Amino acid sequence: MHRRQKPSAPEHKKDLAAHGGALSMSHNDTRSFFNFSQLVLSAGHLKSPPVLKHSKITYFEVEILDVQSKKQICIVDKVSVFFPARPQWYPSRVGLQLERNGPYLKDSINIQSLAASSIITLYFTDLGQQVGWTTFFLTEYTGPLLIYLLFYIRLSTIYDQVESMKNFRHPVVHLACFCHCLHYIRHLLETLFVHKFSGGHTPLKNMIKGCAFYWGFTSWIAYYINHPWYTPPCMYK
């Protein structure tokens, strides 16, 4: 009769270690699969990655011509390049037209909406030195206020000093000065705190014309109202 041989101690330990390792690996795989399944369930439905849409980019070539001579000033691929190349022509000074006698293009116009082809021809006009609307009205209204006060105090360079000291001022002269100053102070306060300008500009020559009218007309009426020989119109004929 054959007797079954007992495995030696080292071999027995190897078998137990292999069996235990297999059980440990199976247990770890189960736990990993369980954790992964919980993660998937908590994440909800898997979304497919978004499809990237390639935007279509259109490039234009802008040709700038002088409106009078029709000579080419420059060709740019971006309108913003035009101003650094000509620093004396800042944006508010530049007038661009599609046609020589056409209206000036607004700043909000999109080049793509004007393009009939990949090359756009624009006519350039130098609008001259520009000033902001706030500066325009402040200068226009400050002048009459100060000019009238210079005539009201009767400067010796304007009126004869002897006549100014001798003649009495009628109350209507003081009333006229008060109403005139109140009128232009109101305009100045409205310009600073009430009216909101869109950031536009106007040529400097327009401000000169406006100041010449307001300042000149104020000087004319102030000279006669504040004259030492001034007498108000008689209330009774």
C-alpha positions in Angstrom: 0.0 0.0 0.0 1.3 3.3 -1.0 1.2 6.1 1.5 0.4 9.6 0.5 3.4 11.8 1.1 2.7 15.0 3.1 4.0 18.1 1.5 6.9 19.7 3.1 6.5 22.8 5.2 7.9 25.3 2.6 5.8 23.9 -0.2 2.7 24.1 2.0 3.3 27.7 2.8 3.8 28.5 -0.9 0.4 26.9 -1.8 -1.4 28.9 1.0 0.3 32.1 -0.1 -0.8 31.6 -3.7 -4.3 30.7 -2.7 -4.6 33.7 -0.4 -3.1 36.1 -3.0 -5.7 34.9 -5.5 -8.5 35.5 -3.0 -7.1 39.0 -2.2 -6.8 39.9 -5.9 -10.4 38.8 -6.5 -11.6 40.8 -3.5 -9.8 43.9 -4.7 -11.2 43.6 -8.3 -14.7 43.3 -6.8 -14.2 46.4 -4.7 -12.7 48.4 -7.7 -15.6 47.4 -9.9 -18.1 48.3 -7.2 -16.5 51.8 -6.8 -16.4 52.3 -10.5 -20.1 51.4 -10.9 -21.0 53.8 -8.1 -19.1 56.5 -9.8 -20.9 55.9 -13.1 -24.3 55.9 -11.4 -23.6 59.1 -9.5 -22.4 60.9 -12.7 -25.6 60.2 -14.6 -25.8 59.7 -18.3 -22.5 60.1 -20.1 -22.6 62.9 -22.6 -20.9 62.7 -25.9 -18.2 65.4 -26.3 -19.4 68.5 -28.1 -18.7 68.8 -31.8 -16.3 71.7 -32.5 -17.6 74.0 -35.2 -14.9 75.7 -37.3 -15.8 79.4 -37.7 -15.5 80.8 -41.2 -13.0 83.6 -41.3 -13.1 86.1 -44.2 -10.1 88.3 -44.9 -10.5 91.7 -46.6 -8.1 94.1 -48.2 -8.9 97.7 -47.6 -7.7 100.3 -50.0 -7.6 103.9 -48.8 -7.7 106.6 -51.5 -7.5 110.4 -51.2 -11.0 111.9 -51.9 -9.6 114.8 -54.0 -6.7 113.3 -55.9 -7.8 109.7 -55.9 -4.2 108.7 -55.1 -3.7 105.6 -53.0 -2.7 106.4 -49.5 -2.2 102.9 -48.3 -3.6 99.3 -48.3 -4.3 97.7 -45.0 -5.7 94.3 -43.9 -7.0 95.9 -40.7 -8.4 99.4 -40.4 -6.7 99.8 -37.0 -3.3 99.7 -38.8 -4.2 102.9 -40.7 -3.9 105.1 -37.6 -0.5 104.1 -36.2 0.9 104.5 -39.8 -0.5 108.1 -39.9 -0.4 109.4 -36.3 -1.6 112.9 -37.3 -4.9 111.3 -38.4 -6.5 110.1 -35.2 -9.8 108.2 -35.6 -12.2 111.2 -34.9 -10.4 113.2 -37.6 -10.7 110.6 -40.3 -13.8 110.6 -42.6 -14.2 107.4 -44.8 -16.7 107.2 -47.6 -17.7 104.4 -50.0 -18.2 107.0 -52.8 -16.6 110.4 -53.2 -19.8 112.3 -52.6 -21.4 109.8 -50.3 -22.0 110.1 -46.6 -19.3 109.4 -44.0 -19.3 105.9 -42.6 -20.2 105.6 -38.9 -17.9 103.9 -36.4 -20.4 101.1 -35.8 -20.4 100.0 -39.5 -19.0 96.5 -40.0 -16.6 96.1 -42.9 -18.1 92.8 -43.9 -21.5 94.4 -44.5 -19.9 96.8 -47.0 -17.8 94.3 -48.9 -18.9 93.2 -52.4 -15.6 91.4 -52.9 -12.4 90.8 -51.0 -11.1 94.2 -51.8 -12.8 97.3 -50.4 -12.1 100.8 -51.7 -12.7 103.7 -49.2 -12.2 107.4 -49.8 -10.4 109.3 -47.1 -11.2 112.9 -46.0 -9.3 114.8 -43.4 -12.0 116.4 -41.2 -9.5 118.7 -39.5 -8.8 119.3 -35.8 -11.6 117.8 -33.7 -12.9 118.7 -30.2 -15.3 116.9 -27.9 -18.9 118.2 -27.5 -18.4 118.8 -23.8 -15.4 121.1 -24.6 -17.4 122.7 -27.3 -20.3 123.8 -25.1 -18.2 124.7 -22.1 -16.1 127.0 -24.2 -19.2 128.5 -25.9 -21.0 129.2 -22.7 -18.1 130.3 -20.5 -17.2 133.2 -22.8 -20.4 135.1 -22.6 -20.5 134.8 -18.8 -17.1 136.3 -18.3 -17.4 138.9 -21.1 -20.6 140.3 -19.7 -19.0 140.6 -16.2 -16.0 142.5 -17.7 -18.4 145.2 -19.1 -20.5 145.2 -15.9 -17.6 146.2 -13.7 -16.9 149.0 -16.2 -13.2 148.5 -16.9 -11.3 151.7 -17.5 -10.0 150.2 -20.8 -13.6 150.1 -22.0 -15.4 153.1 -20.5 -14.2 156.5 -19.4 -13.5 156.2 -15.7 -14.8 159.7 -14.8 -18.1 159.0 -16.5 -18.3 155.6 -14.8 -17.9 157.1 -11.3 -20.2 160.0 -12.0 -23.2 158.4 -13.4 -25.6 156.3 -11.3 -26.5 152.8 -12.5 -30.2 152.1 -13.0 -31.6 149.0 -11.2 -32.4 147.5 -14.6 -28.7 147.2 -15.3 -28.2 145.0 -12.2 -31.3 143.0 -13.1 -29.9 142.4 -16.7 -26.6 141.2 -15.3 -28.3 138.8 -12.9 -30.5 137.3 -15.6 -27.7 137.0 -18.1 -25.3 135.2 -15.6 -28.1 133.0 -14.4 -28.9 131.9 -18.0 -25.4 130.9 -18.8 -24.6 129.3 -15.4 -27.7 127.1 -16.0 -26.3 126.1 -19.4 -22.9 125.2 -17.9 -24.4 123.1 -15.2 -26.6 121.2 -17.7 -23.6 120.5 -19.8 -21.7 119.1 -16.9 -24.4 117.2 -15.0 -27.5 116.7 -17.2 -26.7 116.2 -20.8 -25.0 113.0 -21.8 -22.9 113.1 -25.0 -22.2 110.0 -27.0 -18.5 110.7 -27.3 -18.8 112.3 -30.7 -16.6 115.1 -32.0 -17.0 118.2 -34.1 -14.5 120.1 -36.1 -12.7 122.9 -34.3 -13.8 125.4 -36.9 -17.4 124.8 -35.8 -16.5 125.8 -32.2 -14.8 128.9 -33.5 -17.9 129.9 -35.4 -20.1 129.3 -32.4 -17.8 131.2 -30.1 -17.6 134.1 -32.5 -21.4 134.4 -32.5 -22.0 134.0 -28.8 -19.0 136.1 -27.6 -19.5 138.8 -30.2 -23.3 139.2 -29.6 -22.6 139.3 -25.8 -20.0 142.0 -26.2 -22.4 144.1 -28.3 -25.4 144.0 -25.9 -23.1 144.3 -22.8 -21.4 147.4 -24.0 -24.6 149.3 -24.4 -26.5 148.0 -21.3 -23.5 148.7 -19.0 -22.6 152.1 -20.6 -22.4 155.0 -18.1 -24.9 156.9 -20.2 -27.3 154.1 -20.5 -30.9 154.8 -19.7 -33.7 152.2 -19.8 -36.6 152.8 -22.2 -39.3 155.0 -20.7 -42.4 153.1 -19.5 -44.6 155.9 -20.5 -44.7 157.8 -23.7 
